[in-house]
Amino acid sequence: MTQLEDQAATQQVTRRAVELVDVDIHPVMLGPDMARRLPERWGRHLERYGRRAPFVTDLYPRPRNKGMRADSWPEGGIPGSSYELLREQLLDEHDVDFGILLCLNGHDAGYEHPEYDAAINRVVNEWIVEEWLDRDERLRSCISVPYDHPELAIAEIERWADDDRFVQILLPAAGQEPFGSRKYWPVYRAAADAGLPVAFHTGGYTGHRGAGWPSFYLEEHAGYGVVMQMLLTSLVCEGTFAAIPNLKVVMTEGGALWAAALRWRLDDAWSQLRDEVPELDRLPSEYIHDHVWFDTQPMEEPDDPEHFLQIMEQADLEDRLMFATDYPHWDFDTPAQSMPRGLSKEQRAKLLAGTAIELYGLPTHVDRA
């Protein structure tokens, strides 16, 4: 027995309650890894023609370091491409019990040929399993799907749904059509039938807000919440939640406190125009509470912590808000320094772990050395 094996054998393993779940972590698949894993036909296509969509770190506009933490660049790679560095800087340093991986490499694949799109998402999921989930029991992930080709997306969901390390389906915030469109309902039904939430993450097609390209990254970053409001409005008004009562949705990296004003606006409009959407037999705010979860990154936080608590109550977020670091992006949030002020012990526990445990069916206790 080697010294390391001897140390491992004598380490005391303790069982403890889960206290921290990070619901927004970004691994990144390098281009050569994708090309190597793709079927020969699509590997040649990638080598010769590339992809129509820009690579995730080349999106416009971006600040310095391509929008990443300056210390998150591994030697010979890009932020998010190194499991070892992610483990060191996030999982170990902040004692994360469970982390949800959201790989964005397939986000813009809808630009491509349907079979190319499907192949990209398939190899992304295979890579996640082999290079991340198989290496660390703390990690969970999303199923990347070719969302603009529903029959292919459903096949990808069915391929991975039995692996309980996949805890949700990943879609961007913008597709070829508004995401309330019935085109996407078969994907949502497949996810709901598999017991998996659908997570919408900022990104996707470039018509972000219908107002043209932003001139500054400040505009882009501040506009994430606007995009999410448009997306959620589409889901509610198109009757998506009414038609799929077991659908659960997570709005990721788009803020959350705006949900209060949106609920008020939708409820008021529905009270006057409800005969236009007879399939909505309840207040829009009730559909939002029953079907929608949010994360904390990037969070709108007023100067007065009491105002945050008031808006959180008005938005009905008590059991719908989950903690996110957004690693390895530049505005990474630590659990020790970025929590909204004024939360009670119970509210803090829900936000850091309890709500995510319930939504994703995670264990409440873990064994740790």
N, C-alpha and C positions, 0 to 999 in steps of 0.2 A: 504494500500500500504506500503510495506517495504521500508526501507531507500535506499536499492540498487535499487529497482524498481523506486523509486522517482528520484534517481540520473540518472538512465537510461532514464527516461521520459523527463528530463530537459537537457540532453546532446544535444548539437548542432550538427546536422549532416550537413557536408559540401560536396559538389561535387567537385572533383578535377581530374586533368589529371593523368593517369597511368604513373608512372615514373620508376618503377622497377619490372621486371619480372625475377624470378629465374627459369631456365629451367632444373635444375638437383638437386632434393632433394630426399633423400633415406629413406623412411619409411621401417621398418623391421618387419615382422610378426613372432612372437615367435612360436616355435614348438608346444606347448600345444594349442595355438589358432588355428593352422592349423588342428591338430588332432581332436579338438572338432567340427570343421566345416565340415570336410570331411564326405562323405557318410560312413556308418558303415563299408562296405567292405574295403574301402581304409583307413579308420581310423585304422582298425585292422592291415592292411598292414604296415602303417607308424609306429605303435607301435611295431610291431614284427620285421620288416626288416629295418626300417628307410628309407633313401634315398640313392641312389648310389652316387649322387653328394654331395660334402662337403657343409656344411652350409655356407652362405655368409660371415660370420666372421671367418671361419676356413680355408679359401683358403690359399694355399702355394704359395710363401712365403709372410709373413706379418711382419711389424714392431711391436713394442710394442703397447699395447692397441688395438690389432687386426685391426690396421689401422684407428682407430677412434680418434676424439678429446678427450683428457683426461677428459674434463669437460662435455662430452655429455652422460655419463653413468647414466641412471636413476636408482633409488633404485629398486632392484629386477628385472631389465631388461637389455637390451643391447641398444646401441645407435640406434636411429631411431624407437624404439618401443613405445616411449612416445609422444603422441600428445602434451601434456602440455609443455614438455621441448622443443620440436621443435618450438612450438608457441612462447615460451619465448625467446629462444636463436636465432631464425632466423626471424620469421614473424614479431614479435613485435619489437625486438631490432633493426632490420635493415629496418623496415617499408616497407616490401615487399607487393606490390599490388597484385601480383599473383605468386603462386609457383606451378611448375609442379612436381608431385610425380612420381618417377621411382622406383617401388618396385622390387627388384631383386630376390625375393624368388622363382619365377618361371623360372629364367634364365636357370638353368641347368636341368630343368625337362625333357628335351628330352632324358635323359638317361633311363627314366622309361617306364613302360608299357603304351601304348597310352592312355588308359582310365584313368589310374592313373595320367598321365601327364595332361590330360584335367581337371580332378577333382582338381588338385593342382592349376592350373591357374584360374579356376572358383572361388574357395574359396578365392584366393588372391584378385580378383576383387570385390567380395562381401564384404570382409573385408575392402578394401580401401573405398568403398562407405559408409559403416556403421560407421567406426571408424575414418575416415578422412574427406571425402567430405561432409558428412552430418553435420559435426561439425564446418566447417570453410568455408565461402564463398570465401575466397581468394585462396583456393586450387583447382587445376585441376590434372588430372592423366593420365596415360597410361593404355591401355588395355593389360594385360598380356595374351599371347596366347601360346598354344602348337605348336610352329612353325614347329617342325619336323614332324607334322601330319597335313598337310594343311587343310583337310576337317574339322578336329576338331578345328583348329585355326579360320577358316572362321565362324564356328558356334559361337565361342566366340566373334568374332568381331560383328556379327549380333546381339548378345544378348545385347551388350552395346552401339552400335553405335548411338542410338537415345538419349543417355544421353550426353548432350553437355558439361558436366564436364570432360568427357574423350576426350582428344584432340589429341592423337596419339596412335599408336601401338608400343609395346616395344619388341625388339629382342636383343639378345646378339651379340657380335662381331664375334662369331664363332659357327657354327652349324655342323651337321653331314656332310654336303657338303658345298662348297663355296656358299656364299649367292647370287651370280649371277646365280646359278643353276636354271633351269626351274622348278625344284621341288617346289621352293618357290614362283614362279610367281603368282599362284592363291591367295596366302596370300596377296601379294602386290596389286593385282587387287582389292581384297575385301576392302583393306584399302583405296586405291585411290578412288574407287567408293563411299565409305562412306565419302570422303572428309577429311581423316585422314592421316597425315604423318606417316612414319615408322621411329622410332628412334632406332638406333643401339648403344648399350652401351657396354663398355668394359666388358669382361667376357664371359662365355659360355664354350664350350668344351676346353679341356686342351692343345690341340696342338697349342699353341698360335702363334708361329712364324715358325714352322717347323724346329726349331733348338734345340729341347729338352727343358727340364725344366731349368729355370734360377736358378743360385746359390744364387742370392741376390735379395732382393726387389728392389734395385736400378735398376737392369736389367729389372725386371717386369714393374716397373713404367715408365721407359724411353721407353720401348717397346710398350706402348699402341698406340702411333702414327703409329708405323710400322704395327701393326695389322689392324688399320683403313685404311691404304693405300692399304693393300692387299685386304681388303673387298671392298673398293671403286673401285679398279681396276677390281675386279671380276664383280661388278654390271655394269660397263661401257662396258667391253670387251665382256661379255656374251650377250649384247644387251638388258639388262633389261629396261633401260630408253627408248630405241627406241621402245620397244614392249609395254610399259605402259607409254604413254606420260603424263598422269596426276599424276604420282607417285612423291611424295615428300619424301625426306630422310633427317634425322638429324643424324649427326655423333657426338655422345655424349661421353664426357670424353676421348677424344683421341687427343687433340690438333687440330690445324687448319693451322698453317703457312706452314706446309709441303705441303699443297695443291698447292702452287705455283710450286714447283719442279715437283710434280707428273703431273700436267697439261702439263708442258713443255715436260716431258718424253713421256707421252701418245700421245700428238699431234705429236711429231717427229716420234714415232714408227708407228702411224697410217698413216702418210704420205707415209711411205715406204711399209707398209704391209696391206693397207686398203682392198685389194682384198680378204684377208682372212676373213674379217668380213663385207661383203657387206651391212648388215643390218644397219651398222653405217654410215649414210649419212651426218654426220656433225662431226666437230672436237670433240674429247673427252672432251676438256675443255668447250665446249658449253653445252654438256650434264651435266657436273658437275655444271656449274653455274645455269642452269635452274632447276635442280632437287635436289640440295644438300645444306644443311645448316649445320653450325657448332656451337659449344659452346666454351666458354673461359677457360674451366677447364679440365686438366691443360694446361695453355697457354705457348707456347714457346715465350720468350720475350728477344730480344737482349739488350745489354747494352745501345746502342744508340737508343733513342725513335724514331729518324728519320728513322732508319732502319726498325722498326716495321711498320711504316706507309707505307714505300716502299713495304715491302713484302705483307702487307694487300692489297695494290693496285694490285700487281702482281698476287696475288691469287684470285683477284676479290671478296673480302669478304665484300665490303662496305655495302651490304644489305643482307648478309648471315651469320653474326656472332651474337651470342646471349650470354647474361651473365648467368653464372652458379656459384653457391657457392660450390656444391658438399657436402652439409651438410648431415651427421655429420662426414665426413671423416677428417683425420688428416691434409690434405692440403686445408682445407676449405678456400674459398676466400670471403672477405667482399667487398661490392660494394665501400666502402670508401677508402680502402687501396690497392686493387688489380687490379684496372683498368689500362690497358696499358697507358703509358705516351704519351703525345703529341697529343691525340685525340682532334679534334675540338668539340665544343658544340653540333653540329649536329651529328657528329659521335658517341659521347658519348650517346646521347639520343636514337639513333637507337640501339646501342649495349645493353643498359640497358633495353629497353622496346619496342621501335618501331618495330624492326624486328620480335620479338616474337608476338606482337599484330597482325601483319599482317599475319604471318604464321599460328597461332592458332585461329585466329578470335576472339581474346579477346576484351572486351570492352575498349574503349579509355579513359573512365572516370568512376570513382567509387564514391560511397557515403561512407564517413568515419566519425565516431564520433570524 
